């Protein structure tokens, strides 16, 4: 995460043609670091991140359908498939958190 923050700051400072590349790379690295933290907290039973983690496979499926899916598939069907993946992932992740933490959610 630190490398991502540093790259984003460098991108803002240097600007020009290479600035946006540094900013995007920094944001991507920071996002990966945040996702890793969410995964650890969720499966340790510390905090439930079911919705955040369920969004990852849903976005991957949506991206795959957009870039590699059949051309005849309407956009609404692609979104519906991704929503189904989100729902199934959310259910499974919430069940995994319940097994680990012993409760459906924690208020802190």
Gaussian input, Z-matrix of N, CA and C with variables (Angstrom, degrees):
# hf/3-21g

backbone

0 1
 N
 C     1     B1
 C     2     B2     1     A1
 N     3     B3     2     A2     1     D1
 C     4     B4     3     A3     2     D2
 C     5     B5     4     A4     3     D3
 N     6     B6     5     A5     4     D4
 C     7     B7     6     A6     5     D5
 C     8     B8     7     A7     6     D6
 N     9     B9     8     A8     7     D7
 C    10    B10     9     A9     8     D8
 C    11    B11    10    A10     9     D9
 N    12    B12    11    A11    10    D10
 C    13    B13    12    A12    11    D11
 C    14    B14    13    A13    12    D12
 N    15    B15    14    A14    13    D13
 C    16    B16    15    A15    14    D14
 C    17    B17    16    A16    15    D15
 N    18    B18    17    A17    16    D16
 C    19    B19    18    A18    17    D17
 C    20    B20    19    A19    18    D18
 N    21    B21    20    A20    19    D19
 C    22    B22    21    A21    20    D20
 C    23    B23    22    A22    21    D21
 N    24    B24    23    A23    22    D22
 C    25    B25    24    A24    23    D23
 C    26    B26    25    A25    24    D24
 N    27    B27    26    A26    25    D25
 C    28    B28    27    A27    26    D26
 C    29    B29    28    A28    27    D27
 N    30    B30    29    A29    28    D28
 C    31    B31    30    A30    29    D29
 C    32    B32    31    A31    30    D30
 N    33    B33    32    A32    31    D31
 C    34    B34    33    A33    32    D32
 C    35    B35    34    A34    33    D33
 N    36    B36    35    A35    34    D34
 C    37    B37    36    A36    35    D35
 C    38    B38    37    A37    36    D36
 N    39    B39    38    A38    37    D37
 C    40    B40    39    A39    38    D38
 C    41    B41    40    A40    39    D39
 N    42    B42    41    A41    40    D40
 C    43    B43    42    A42    41    D41
 C    44    B44    43    A43    42    D42
 N    45    B45    44    A44    43    D43
 C    46    B46    45    A45    44    D44
 C    47    B47    46    A46    45    D45
 N    48    B48    47    A47    46    D46
 C    49    B49    48    A48    47    D47
 C    50    B50    49    A49    48    D48
 N    51    B51    50    A50    49    D49
 C    52    B52    51    A51    50    D50
 C    53    B53    52    A52    51    D51
 N    54    B54    53    A53    52    D52
 C    55    B55    54    A54    53    D53
 C    56    B56    55    A55    54    D54
 N    57    B57    56    A56    55    D55
 C    58    B58    57    A57    56    D56
 C    59    B59    58    A58    57    D57
 N    60    B60    59    A59    58    D58
 C    61    B61    60    A60    59    D59
 C    62    B62    61    A61    60    D60
 N    63    B63    62    A62    61    D61
 C    64    B64    63    A63    62    D62
 C    65    B65    64    A64    63    D63
 N    66    B66    65    A65    64    D64
 C    67    B67    66    A66    65    D65
 C    68    B68    67    A67    66    D66
 N    69    B69    68    A68    67    D67
 C    70    B70    69    A69    68    D68
 C    71    B71    70    A70    69    D69
 N    72    B72    71    A71    70    D70
 C    73    B73    72    A72    71    D71
 C    74    B74    73    A73    72    D72
 N    75    B75    74    A74    73    D73
 C    76    B76    75    A75    74    D74
 C    77    B77    76    A76    75    D75
 N    78    B78    77    A77    76    D76
 C    79    B79    78    A78    77    D77
 C    80    B80    79    A79    78    D78
 N    81    B81    80    A80    79    D79
 C    82    B82    81    A81    80    D80
 C    83    B83    82    A82    81    D81
 N    84    B84    83    A83    82    D82
 C    85    B85    84    A84    83    D83
 C    86    B86    85    A85    84    D84
 N    87    B87    86    A86    85    D85
 C    88    B88    87    A87    86    D86
 C    89    B89    88    A88    87    D87
 N    90    B90    89    A89    88    D88
 C    91    B91    90    A90    89    D89
 C    92    B92    91    A91    90    D90
 N    93    B93    92    A92    91    D91
 C    94    B94    93    A93    92    D92
 C    95    B95    94    A94    93    D93
 N    96    B96    95    A95    94    D94
 C    97    B97    96    A96    95    D95
 C    98    B98    97    A97    96    D96
 N    99    B99    98    A98    97    D97
 C   100   B100    99    A99    98    D98
 C   101   B101   100   A100    99    D99
 N   102   B102   101   A101   100   D100
 C   103   B103   102   A102   101   D101
 C   104   B104   103   A103   102   D102
 N   105   B105   104   A104   103   D103
 C   106   B106   105   A105   104   D104
 C   107   B107   106   A106   105   D105
 N   108   B108   107   A107   106   D106
 C   109   B109   108   A108   107   D107
 C   110   B110   109   A109   108   D108
 N   111   B111   110   A110   109   D109
 C   112   B112   111   A111   110   D110
 C   113   B113   112   A112   111   D111
 N   114   B114   113   A113   112   D112
 C   115   B115   114   A114   113   D113
 C   116   B116   115   A115   114   D114
 N   117   B117   116   A116   115   D115
 C   118   B118   117   A117   116   D116
 C   119   B119   118   A118   117   D117
 N   120   B120   119   A119   118   D118
 C   121   B121   120   A120   119   D119
 C   122   B122   121   A121   120   D120
 N   123   B123   122   A122   121   D121
 C   124   B124   123   A123   122   D122
 C   125   B125   124   A124   123   D123
 N   126   B126   125   A125   124   D124
 C   127   B127   126   A126   125   D125
 C   128   B128   127   A127   126   D126
 N   129   B129   128   A128   127   D127
 C   130   B130   129   A129   128   D128
 C   131   B131   130   A130   129   D129
 N   132   B132   131   A131   130   D130
 C   133   B133   132   A132   131   D131
 C   134   B134   133   A133   132   D132
 N   135   B135   134   A134   133   D133
 C   136   B136   135   A135   134   D134
 C   137   B137   136   A136   135   D135
 N   138   B138   137   A137   136   D136
 C   139   B139   138   A138   137   D137
 C   140   B140   139   A139   138   D138
 N   141   B141   140   A140   139   D139
 C   142   B142   141   A141   140   D140
 C   143   B143   142   A142   141   D141
 N   144   B144   143   A143   142   D142
 C   145   B145   144   A144   143   D143
 C   146   B146   145   A145   144   D144
 N   147   B147   146   A146   145   D145
 C   148   B148   147   A147   146   D146
 C   149   B149   148   A148   147   D147
 N   150   B150   149   A149   148   D148
 C   151   B151   150   A150   149   D149
 C   152   B152   151   A151   150   D150
 N   153   B153   152   A152   151   D151
 C   154   B154   153   A153   152   D152
 C   155   B155   154   A154   153   D153
 N   156   B156   155   A155   154   D154
 C   157   B157   156   A156   155   D155
 C   158   B158   157   A157   156   D156
 N   159   B159   158   A158   157   D157
 C   160   B160   159   A159   158   D158
 C   161   B161   160   A160   159   D159
 N   162   B162   161   A161   160   D160
 C   163   B163   162   A162   161   D161
 C   164   B164   163   A163   162   D162
 N   165   B165   164   A164   163   D163
 C   166   B166   165   A165   164   D164
 C   167   B167   166   A166   165   D165
 N   168   B168   167   A167   166   D166
 C   169   B169   168   A168   167   D167
 C   170   B170   169   A169   168   D168
 N   171   B171   170   A170   169   D169
 C   172   B172   171   A171   170   D170
 C   173   B173   172   A172   171   D171
 N   174   B174   173   A173   172   D172
 C   175   B175   174   A174   173   D173
 C   176   B176   175   A175   174   D174
 N   177   B177   176   A176   175   D175
 C   178   B178   177   A177   176   D176
 C   179   B179   178   A178   177   D177
 N   180   B180   179   A179   178   D178
 C   181   B181   180   A180   179   D179
 C   182   B182   181   A181   180   D180
 N   183   B183   182   A182   181   D181
 C   184   B184   183   A183   182   D182
 C   185   B185   184   A184   183   D183
 N   186   B186   185   A185   184   D184
 C   187   B187   186   A186   185   D185
 C   188   B188   187   A187   186   D186
 N   189   B189   188   A188   187   D187
 C   190   B190   189   A189   188   D188
 C   191   B191   190   A190   189   D189
 N   192   B192   191   A191   190   D190
 C   193   B193   192   A192   191   D191
 C   194   B194   193   A193   192   D192
 N   195   B195   194   A194   193   D193
 C   196   B196   195   A195   194   D194
 C   197   B197   196   A196   195   D195
 N   198   B198   197   A197   196   D196
 C   199   B199   198   A198   197   D197
 C   200   B200   199   A199   198   D198
 N   201   B201   200   A200   199   D199
 C   202   B202   201   A201   200   D200
 C   203   B203   202   A202   201   D201
 N   204   B204   203   A203   202   D202
 C   205   B205   204   A204   203   D203
 C   206   B206   205   A205   204   D204
 N   207   B207   206   A206   205   D205
 C   208   B208   207   A207   206   D206
 C   209   B209   208   A208   207   D207
 N   210   B210   209   A209   208   D208
 C   211   B211   210   A210   209   D209
 C   212   B212   211   A211   210   D210
 N   213   B213   212   A212   211   D211
 C   214   B214   213   A213   212   D212
 C   215   B215   214   A214   213   D213
 N   216   B216   215   A215   214   D214
 C   217   B217   216   A216   215   D215
 C   218   B218   217   A217   216   D216
 N   219   B219   218   A218   217   D217
 C   220   B220   219   A219   218   D218
 C   221   B221   220   A220   219   D219
 N   222   B222   221   A221   220   D220
 C   223   B223   222   A222   221   D221
 C   224   B224   223   A223   222   D222
 N   225   B225   224   A224   223   D223
 C   226   B226   225   A225   224   D224
 C   227   B227   226   A226   225   D225
 N   228   B228   227   A227   226   D226
 C   229   B229   228   A228   227   D227
 C   230   B230   229   A229   228   D228
 N   231   B231   230   A230   229   D229
 C   232   B232   231   A231   230   D230
 C   233   B233   232   A232   231   D231
 N   234   B234   233   A233   232   D232
 C   235   B235   234   A234   233   D233
 C   236   B236   235   A235   234   D234
 N   237   B237   236   A236   235   D235
 C   238   B238   237   A237   236   D236
 C   239   B239   238   A238   237   D237
 N   240   B240   239   A239   238   D238
 C   241   B241   240   A240   239   D239
 C   242   B242   241   A241   240   D240
 N   243   B243   242   A242   241   D241
 C   244   B244   243   A243   242   D242
 C   245   B245   244   A244   243   D243
 N   246   B246   245   A245   244   D244
 C   247   B247   246   A246   245   D245
 C   248   B248   247   A247   246   D246
 N   249   B249   248   A248   247   D247
 C   250   B250   249   A249   248   D248
 C   251   B251   250   A250   249   D249
 N   252   B252   251   A251   250   D250
 C   253   B253   252   A252   251   D251
 C   254   B254   253   A253   252   D252
 N   255   B255   254   A254   253   D253
 C   256   B256   255   A255   254   D254
 C   257   B257   256   A256   255   D255
 N   258   B258   257   A257   256   D256
 C   259   B259   258   A258   257   D257
 C   260   B260   259   A259   258   D258
 N   261   B261   260   A260   259   D259
 C   262   B262   261   A261   260   D260
 C   263   B263   262   A262   261   D261
 N   264   B264   263   A263   262   D262
 C   265   B265   264   A264   263   D263
 C   266   B266   265   A265   264   D264
 N   267   B267   266   A266   265   D265
 C   268   B268   267   A267   266   D266
 C   269   B269   268   A268   267   D267
 N   270   B270   269   A269   268   D268
 C   271   B271   270   A270   269   D269
 C   272   B272   271   A271   270   D270
 N   273   B273   272   A272   271   D271
 C   274   B274   273   A273   272   D272
 C   275   B275   274   A274   273   D273
 N   276   B276   275   A275   274   D274
 C   277   B277   276   A276   275   D275
 C   278   B278   277   A277   276   D276
 N   279   B279   278   A278   277   D277
 C   280   B280   279   A279   278   D278
 C   281   B281   280   A280   279   D279
 N   282   B282   281   A281   280   D280
 C   283   B283   282   A282   281   D281
 C   284   B284   283   A283   282   D282
 N   285   B285   284   A284   283   D283
 C   286   B286   285   A285   284   D284
 C   287   B287   286   A286   285   D285
 N   288   B288   287   A287   286   D286
 C   289   B289   288   A288   287   D287
 C   290   B290   289   A289   288   D288
 N   291   B291   290   A290   289   D289
 C   292   B292   291   A291   290   D290
 C   293   B293   292   A292   291   D291
 N   294   B294   293   A293   292   D292
 C   295   B295   294   A294   293   D293
 C   296   B296   295   A295   294   D294
 N   297   B297   296   A296   295   D295
 C   298   B298   297   A297   296   D296
 C   299   B299   298   A298   297   D297
 N   300   B300   299   A299   298   D298
 C   301   B301   300   A300   299   D299
 C   302   B302   301   A301   300   D300
 N   303   B303   302   A302   301   D301
 C   304   B304   303   A303   302   D302
 C   305   B305   304   A304   303   D303
 N   306   B306   305   A305   304   D304
 C   307   B307   306   A306   305   D305
 C   308   B308   307   A307   306   D306
 N   309   B309   308   A308   307   D307
 C   310   B310   309   A309   308   D308
 C   311   B311   310   A310   309   D309
 N   312   B312   311   A311   310   D310
 C   313   B313   312   A312   311   D311
 C   314   B314   313   A313   312   D312
 N   315   B315   314   A314   313   D313
 C   316   B316   315   A315   314   D314
 C   317   B317   316   A316   315   D315
 N   318   B318   317   A317   316   D316
 C   319   B319   318   A318   317   D317
 C   320   B320   319   A319   318   D318
 N   321   B321   320   A320   319   D319
 C   322   B322   321   A321   320   D320
 C   323   B323   322   A322   321   D321

   B1=1.4411
   B2=1.5297
   B3=1.3130
   B4=1.4628
   B5=1.5283
   B6=1.3327
   B7=1.4600
   B8=1.5265
   B9=1.3278
   B10=1.4519
   B11=1.5138
   B12=1.3232
   B13=1.4678
   B14=1.5229
   B15=1.3318
   B16=1.4679
   B17=1.5315
   B18=1.3340
   B19=1.4671
   B20=1.5225
   B21=1.3270
   B22=1.4614
   B23=1.5274
   B24=1.3197
   B25=1.4663
   B26=1.5287
   B27=1.3303
   B28=1.4648
   B29=1.5207
   B30=1.3194
   B31=1.4585
   B32=1.5160
   B33=1.3404
   B34=1.4570
   B35=1.5304
   B36=1.3242
   B37=1.4730
   B38=1.5259
   B39=1.3400
   B40=1.4594
   B41=1.5244
   B42=1.3263
   B43=1.4688
   B44=1.5102
   B45=1.2980
   B46=1.4611
   B47=1.5143
   B48=1.3337
   B49=1.4603
   B50=1.5277
   B51=1.3332
   B52=1.4662
   B53=1.5183
   B54=1.3029
   B55=1.4620
   B56=1.5166
   B57=1.3354
   B58=1.4567
   B59=1.5371
   B60=1.3225
   B61=1.4630
   B62=1.5296
   B63=1.3305
   B64=1.4613
   B65=1.5270
   B66=1.3195
   B67=1.4640
   B68=1.5261
   B69=1.3285
   B70=1.4629
   B71=1.5237
   B72=1.3253
   B73=1.4626
   B74=1.5223
   B75=1.3163
   B76=1.4633
   B77=1.5169
   B78=1.3342
   B79=1.4636
   B80=1.5217
   B81=1.3270
   B82=1.4661
   B83=1.5243
   B84=1.3314
   B85=1.4649
   B86=1.5266
   B87=1.3240
   B88=1.4608
   B89=1.5205
   B90=1.3266
   B91=1.4619
   B92=1.5221
   B93=1.3146
   B94=1.4666
   B95=1.5266
   B96=1.3190
   B97=1.4589
   B98=1.5197
   B99=1.3209
   B100=1.4616
   B101=1.5151
   B102=1.3311
   B103=1.4597
   B104=1.5199
   B105=1.3124
   B106=1.4680
   B107=1.5226
   B108=1.3147
   B109=1.4627
   B110=1.5242
   B111=1.3205
   B112=1.4639
   B113=1.5251
   B114=1.3226
   B115=1.4647
   B116=1.5241
   B117=1.3303
   B118=1.4680
   B119=1.5156
   B120=1.3440
   B121=1.4576
   B122=1.5228
   B123=1.3187
   B124=1.4579
   B125=1.5226
   B126=1.3260
   B127=1.4612
   B128=1.5248
   B129=1.3234
   B130=1.4622
   B131=1.5274
   B132=1.3399
   B133=1.4562
   B134=1.5126
   B135=1.3153
   B136=1.4651
   B137=1.5188
   B138=1.3168
   B139=1.4693
   B140=1.5190
   B141=1.3161
   B142=1.4548
   B143=1.5280
   B144=1.3124
   B145=1.4587
   B146=1.5260
   B147=1.3342
   B148=1.4635
   B149=1.5225
   B150=1.3225
   B151=1.4580
   B152=1.5295
   B153=1.3112
   B154=1.4658
   B155=1.5192
   B156=1.3259
   B157=1.4553
   B158=1.5233
   B159=1.3338
   B160=1.4629
   B161=1.5240
   B162=1.3135
   B163=1.4565
   B164=1.5172
   B165=1.3161
   B166=1.4680
   B167=1.5278
   B168=1.3476
   B169=1.4681
   B170=1.5281
   B171=1.3306
   B172=1.4647
   B173=1.5307
   B174=1.3251
   B175=1.4615
   B176=1.5227
   B177=1.3189
   B178=1.4660
   B179=1.5245
   B180=1.3439
   B181=1.4643
   B182=1.5239
   B183=1.3301
   B184=1.4562
   B185=1.5311
   B186=1.3252
   B187=1.4632
   B188=1.5275
   B189=1.3372
   B190=1.4634
   B191=1.5214
   B192=1.3325
   B193=1.4656
   B194=1.5275
   B195=1.3083
   B196=1.4607
   B197=1.5294
   B198=1.3355
   B199=1.4649
   B200=1.5257
   B201=1.3286
   B202=1.4603
   B203=1.5206
   B204=1.3098
   B205=1.4577
   B206=1.5161
   B207=1.3163
   B208=1.4729
   B209=1.5243
   B210=1.3089
   B211=1.4666
   B212=1.5243
   B213=1.3386
   B214=1.4622
   B215=1.5282
   B216=1.3191
   B217=1.4623
   B218=1.5295
   B219=1.3337
   B220=1.4721
   B221=1.5260
   B222=1.3281
   B223=1.4650
   B224=1.5324
   B225=1.3230
   B226=1.4611
   B227=1.5286
   B228=1.3240
   B229=1.4630
   B230=1.5262
   B231=1.3137
   B232=1.4749
   B233=1.5226
   B234=1.3205
   B235=1.4670
   B236=1.5210
   B237=1.3232
   B238=1.4614
   B239=1.5288
   B240=1.3218
   B241=1.4643
   B242=1.5273
   B243=1.3340
   B244=1.4639
   B245=1.5258
   B246=1.3387
   B247=1.4675
   B248=1.5264
   B249=1.3252
   B250=1.4624
   B251=1.5193
   B252=1.3166
   B253=1.4691
   B254=1.5277
   B255=1.3453
   B256=1.4542
   B257=1.5231
   B258=1.3291
   B259=1.4615
   B260=1.5201
   B261=1.3287
   B262=1.4578
   B263=1.5269
   B264=1.3289
   B265=1.4662
   B266=1.5239
   B267=1.3335
   B268=1.4615
   B269=1.5188
   B270=1.3194
   B271=1.4639
   B272=1.5274
   B273=1.3300
   B274=1.4650
   B275=1.5268
   B276=1.3283
   B277=1.4702
   B278=1.5194
   B279=1.3316
   B280=1.4605
   B281=1.5289
   B282=1.3370
   B283=1.4663
   B284=1.5278
   B285=1.3307
   B286=1.4682
   B287=1.5216
   B288=1.3495
   B289=1.4588
   B290=1.5285
   B291=1.3241
   B292=1.4671
   B293=1.5234
   B294=1.3332
   B295=1.4642
   B296=1.5237
   B297=1.3123
   B298=1.4702
   B299=1.5233
   B300=1.3382
   B301=1.4602
   B302=1.5238
   B303=1.3160
   B304=1.4547
   B305=1.5250
   B306=1.3120
   B307=1.4637
   B308=1.5372
   B309=1.3446
   B310=1.4655
   B311=1.5214
   B312=1.3308
   B313=1.4577
   B314=1.5118
   B315=1.3155
   B316=1.4670
   B317=1.5143
   B318=1.3100
   B319=1.4570
   B320=1.5187
   B321=1.3086
   B322=1.4609
   B323=1.4945
   A1=110.32
   A2=115.38
   A3=119.03
   A4=111.04
   A5=116.49
   A6=120.04
   A7=109.88
   A8=117.26
   A9=120.95
   A10=112.48
   A11=116.71
   A12=120.81
   A13=110.40
   A14=115.87
   A15=120.02
   A16=110.59
   A17=117.03
   A18=119.83
   A19=111.35
   A20=117.69
   A21=120.22
   A22=110.95
   A23=116.48
   A24=120.15
   A25=110.07
   A26=116.60
   A27=120.05
   A28=109.90
   A29=117.07
   A30=120.59
   A31=112.62
   A32=116.88
   A33=119.78
   A34=111.40
   A35=116.48
   A36=120.14
   A37=111.20
   A38=117.79
   A39=118.61
   A40=112.40
   A41=117.61
   A42=120.04
   A43=111.86
   A44=116.37
   A45=121.48
   A46=112.95
   A47=115.08
   A48=120.76
   A49=112.48
   A50=117.31
   A51=120.29
   A52=112.89
   A53=119.23
   A54=122.24
   A55=113.83
   A56=118.43
   A57=118.89
   A58=114.07
   A59=117.46
   A60=120.49
   A61=110.47
   A62=116.58
   A63=120.25
   A64=110.64
   A65=117.08
   A66=121.07
   A67=110.42
   A68=117.27
   A69=120.72
   A70=111.06
   A71=117.41
   A72=121.09
   A73=110.63
   A74=116.99
   A75=120.52
   A76=112.26
   A77=116.67
   A78=119.99
   A79=111.60
   A80=116.87
   A81=120.18
   A82=111.16
   A83=117.34
   A84=120.28
   A85=111.76
   A86=116.93
   A87=120.26
   A88=111.72
   A89=116.98
   A90=120.91
   A91=111.63
   A92=116.29
   A93=119.92
   A94=110.28
   A95=117.21
   A96=120.76
   A97=111.89
   A98=117.23
   A99=120.62
   A100=111.93
   A101=117.19
   A102=120.86
   A103=110.79
   A104=116.89
   A105=120.88
   A106=110.72
   A107=117.39
   A108=121.29
   A109=110.86
   A110=117.12
   A111=121.27
   A112=111.23
   A113=116.84
   A114=120.72
   A115=110.33
   A116=116.84
   A117=119.69
   A118=111.72
   A119=117.84
   A120=120.78
   A121=111.30
   A122=116.91
   A123=120.67
   A124=111.06
   A125=116.96
   A126=119.80
   A127=112.99
   A128=118.20
   A129=120.88
   A130=110.93
   A131=116.80
   A132=120.38
   A133=113.13
   A134=117.07
   A135=120.56
   A136=111.50
   A137=117.67
   A138=123.60
   A139=108.80
   A140=115.70
   A141=120.28
   A142=109.84
   A143=115.43
   A144=122.00
   A145=109.09
   A146=115.90
   A147=120.91
   A148=112.22
   A149=117.99
   A150=120.54
   A151=111.42
   A152=116.84
   A153=120.45
   A154=110.82
   A155=116.83
   A156=120.53
   A157=112.14
   A158=118.25
   A159=121.00
   A160=111.15
   A161=117.10
   A162=120.20
   A163=113.38
   A164=117.27
   A165=120.46
   A166=111.55
   A167=119.66
   A168=117.09
   A169=112.78
   A170=117.42
   A171=119.88
   A172=110.55
   A173=117.15
   A174=120.00
   A175=112.03
   A176=117.33
   A177=120.19
   A178=111.20
   A179=116.71
   A180=120.28
   A181=110.13
   A182=117.16
   A183=120.54
   A184=110.93
   A185=116.97
   A186=120.68
   A187=110.88
   A188=117.09
   A189=120.21
   A190=111.05
   A191=116.57
   A192=119.16
   A193=111.38
   A194=117.19
   A195=120.41
   A196=111.10
   A197=116.43
   A198=119.59
   A199=113.71
   A200=118.01
   A201=120.26
   A202=112.91
   A203=118.19
   A204=121.34
   A205=111.81
   A206=115.67
   A207=118.73
   A208=111.00
   A209=115.39
   A210=121.41
   A211=111.88
   A212=116.51
   A213=120.28
   A214=112.93
   A215=117.50
   A216=121.21
   A217=109.48
   A218=118.01
   A219=119.55
   A220=111.80
   A221=117.30
   A222=120.92
   A223=113.36
   A224=117.17
   A225=119.70
   A226=111.39
   A227=117.08
   A228=120.65
   A229=110.67
   A230=116.42
   A231=119.99
   A232=110.84
   A233=116.16
   A234=120.32
   A235=110.22
   A236=117.40
   A237=120.63
   A238=111.31
   A239=117.57
   A240=120.80
   A241=110.15
   A242=117.19
   A243=121.00
   A244=110.47
   A245=117.76
   A246=120.72
   A247=110.82
   A248=116.76
   A249=120.32
   A250=112.03
   A251=116.08
   A252=120.37
   A253=109.87
   A254=117.01
   A255=120.99
   A256=110.65
   A257=116.97
   A258=120.76
   A259=112.64
   A260=116.71
   A261=120.71
   A262=111.06
   A263=117.02
   A264=120.99
   A265=111.07
   A266=116.34
   A267=120.19
   A268=110.39
   A269=117.11
   A270=121.18
   A271=110.90
   A272=116.88
   A273=120.67
   A274=112.13
   A275=117.26
   A276=120.15
   A277=111.66
   A278=117.92
   A279=120.89
   A280=110.32
   A281=116.69
   A282=120.25
   A283=110.78
   A284=117.02
   A285=120.35
   A286=110.69
   A287=117.22
   A288=119.95
   A289=110.50
   A290=117.13
   A291=121.35
   A292=110.54
   A293=117.18
   A294=120.37
   A295=111.33
   A296=116.47
   A297=120.32
   A298=112.27
   A299=117.62
   A300=121.38
   A301=112.71
   A302=117.48
   A303=120.50
   A304=113.44
   A305=117.96
   A306=122.59
   A307=108.31
   A308=115.27
   A309=119.40
   A310=111.22
   A311=117.93
   A312=121.94
   A313=108.68
   A314=115.48
   A315=121.58
   A316=109.64
   A317=115.90
   A318=121.09
   A319=108.00
   A320=116.75
   A321=120.57
   A322=109.35
   D1=-36.52
   D2=179.63
   D3=-62.81
   D4=-41.64
   D5=179.12
   D6=-62.89
   D7=-39.46
   D8=177.72
   D9=-62.84
   D10=-42.65
   D11=178.17
   D12=-63.69
   D13=-44.50
   D14=-179.62
   D15=-62.43
   D16=-43.86
   D17=179.88
   D18=-64.29
   D19=-39.43
   D20=178.95
   D21=-64.38
   D22=-42.14
   D23=179.11
   D24=-65.37
   D25=-43.08
   D26=178.14
   D27=-60.02
   D28=-41.27
   D29=179.23
   D30=-61.68
   D31=-39.17
   D32=177.85
   D33=-70.18
   D34=-35.19
   D35=-177.22
   D36=-73.96
   D37=-47.83
   D38=-174.65
   D39=-77.87
   D40=-31.30
   D41=177.89
   D42=57.50
   D43=-146.21
   D44=178.03
   D45=66.59
   D46=-149.71
   D47=-178.23
   D48=-78.35
   D49=-31.08
   D50=-177.03
   D51=-89.44
   D52=-14.29
   D53=-177.75
   D54=-57.55
   D55=-50.15
   D56=-179.91
   D57=-60.52
   D58=-33.92
   D59=177.87
   D60=-64.75
   D61=-41.50
   D62=177.21
   D63=-65.08
   D64=-41.42
   D65=-178.54
   D66=-64.44
   D67=-47.56
   D68=-179.71
   D69=-63.35
   D70=-42.09
   D71=177.92
   D72=-63.30
   D73=-42.49
   D74=178.03
   D75=-63.46
   D76=-42.30
   D77=177.88
   D78=-65.21
   D79=-39.01
   D80=178.56
   D81=-64.77
   D82=-44.39
   D83=178.68
   D84=-65.10
   D85=-39.91
   D86=176.91
   D87=-64.57
   D88=-38.27
   D89=178.25
   D90=-66.21
   D91=-40.92
   D92=177.53
   D93=-63.69
   D94=-39.96
   D95=177.20
   D96=-64.25
   D97=-41.42
   D98=177.61
   D99=-66.43
   D100=-38.11
   D101=177.46
   D102=-64.49
   D103=-41.51
   D104=178.84
   D105=-62.14
   D106=-41.94
   D107=177.85
   D108=-63.84
   D109=-41.20
   D110=178.55
   D111=-63.14
   D112=-41.07
   D113=178.55
   D114=-62.63
   D115=-45.97
   D116=-179.73
   D117=-62.81
   D118=-45.96
   D119=-179.58
   D120=-64.21
   D121=-40.71
   D122=-177.11
   D123=-64.71
   D124=-51.06
   D125=-174.92
   D126=-80.21
   D127=-8.62
   D128=172.04
   D129=-87.95
   D130=-9.49
   D131=-179.76
   D132=81.93
   D133=17.30
   D134=-178.81
   D135=-81.75
   D136=-52.43
   D137=177.19
   D138=-142.61
   D139=145.28
   D140=178.54
   D141=-84.97
   D142=124.13
   D143=176.28
   D144=-121.46
   D145=38.16
   D146=-173.74
   D147=-58.73
   D148=-46.59
   D149=-176.87
   D150=-66.50
   D151=-43.01
   D152=179.29
   D153=-62.63
   D154=-46.81
   D155=-178.22
   D156=-70.95
   D157=-31.04
   D158=177.85
   D159=-70.61
   D160=-24.79
   D161=178.50
   D162=-68.97
   D163=-25.50
   D164=-178.12
   D165=-65.44
   D166=-55.46
   D167=178.54
   D168=-65.01
   D169=-31.75
   D170=178.02
   D171=-63.34
   D172=-43.77
   D173=178.19
   D174=-67.91
   D175=-36.04
   D176=177.15
   D177=-64.62
   D178=-42.57
   D179=178.04
   D180=-65.33
   D181=-42.88
   D182=179.24
   D183=-61.98
   D184=-41.95
   D185=178.14
   D186=-65.25
   D187=-41.58
   D188=178.89
   D189=-64.14
   D190=-40.93
   D191=178.33
   D192=-68.03
   D193=-32.77
   D194=-179.93
   D195=-71.19
   D196=-45.04
   D197=-175.00
   D198=-89.66
   D199=-35.06
   D200=-174.04
   D201=-119.60
   D202=-0.71
   D203=-178.50
   D204=-75.63
   D205=169.00
   D206=178.83
   D207=-67.21
   D208=142.54
   D209=-179.05
   D210=-64.84
   D211=-27.90
   D212=-176.11
   D213=-77.58
   D214=-11.87
   D215=-179.02
   D216=-74.76
   D217=119.30
   D218=-178.30
   D219=-67.79
   D220=153.60
   D221=-178.67
   D222=-58.04
   D223=-36.56
   D224=179.81
   D225=-65.07
   D226=-35.30
   D227=177.01
   D228=-67.49
   D229=-38.11
   D230=177.67
   D231=-63.07
   D232=-42.89
   D233=178.30
   D234=-66.14
   D235=-38.44
   D236=179.01
   D237=-64.97
   D238=-40.27
   D239=177.11
   D240=-63.71
   D241=-44.62
   D242=178.67
   D243=-63.50
   D244=-37.50
   D245=177.68
   D246=-65.41
   D247=-37.26
   D248=175.74
   D249=-63.98
   D250=-41.96
   D251=176.98
   D252=-63.30
   D253=-40.74
   D254=177.47
   D255=-60.72
   D256=-47.38
   D257=-178.73
   D258=-61.26
   D259=-46.56
   D260=178.97
   D261=-63.92
   D262=-44.00
   D263=178.82
   D264=-62.78
   D265=-42.77
   D266=179.52
   D267=-60.57
   D268=-45.32
   D269=-179.84
   D270=-60.52
   D271=-47.45
   D272=-178.99
   D273=-66.35
   D274=-40.32
   D275=179.19
   D276=-68.69
   D277=-38.18
   D278=177.67
   D279=-65.71
   D280=-39.02
   D281=177.34
   D282=-65.00
   D283=-40.01
   D284=177.94
   D285=-63.59
   D286=-40.96
   D287=178.43
   D288=-65.70
   D289=-41.33
   D290=179.65
   D291=-60.52
   D292=-42.18
   D293=178.86
   D294=-64.32
   D295=-39.50
   D296=-176.13
   D297=-77.67
   D298=-42.95
   D299=-174.16
   D300=-92.86
   D301=-23.23
   D302=-178.18
   D303=86.04
   D304=-3.47
   D305=177.62
   D306=-136.23
   D307=162.31
   D308=-178.78
   D309=-74.49
   D310=-36.59
   D311=177.57
   D312=-155.60
   D313=161.56
   D314=179.52
   D315=-122.02
   D316=134.28
   D317=174.51
   D318=-99.77
   D319=127.49
   D320=178.13
   D321=-135.94

